[in-house]
């Protein structure tokens, strides 16, 4: 047996072990290298060209968009930032052809984005519930003789609209102003903003 034949046999055995190791560990060759290796006889039979994780990328983008629309940047900023960071890492690996790493990052990003979505919804629900409780308490504080006051009814409708629009910062400001004015009504003096125009 010639030296070249022995080297070929030895190399063939080692290459097989290397490919088994890569397959078992989930390591993928860069797409260009894999494509080149597929053209080599015998080796090409054992090399798979990695496919870009388009599906995982789109699912992660969709999850991020849903979380953004649900208010995750405001109501779950830590999770939102983490989800975006993971997605950006996935994009970097995707561009570099490191598809297995990109796939992992996209899947992690989608998971964290879903957590951010859930947390944002829970927080918005809690804020809305608390705002309606304040609104109902305010209604109970209105003196009986002022319940038909048109200016007061308009202000209360505006306050309720802020809750429904989930503009909680504007709600808090208007709530404080209206509560002060109702306290003045209880004391007997009518604030200028609540005087009947008739």
Buried (B, 14 or more C-beta within 10 A) or exposed (E): EEEEEEEEEEEEEEBEEEBEEBEEEEEBBEBEEBBBBBEEEEBEEBBEBBEEBEEBBEBBBEBBEBBBEBBBBEBBEEBBBBBBBBBEBBBEBBEEBBBBBBBBBBBBBBBBBBBBBBBBBEBBEEBBEEBEEBBEEBEEEBEEEBEEBEBBEEBBEEBBEBBEEBBBEBBEEBBEBBBEBBEEBEEEEBBEEBEEEE
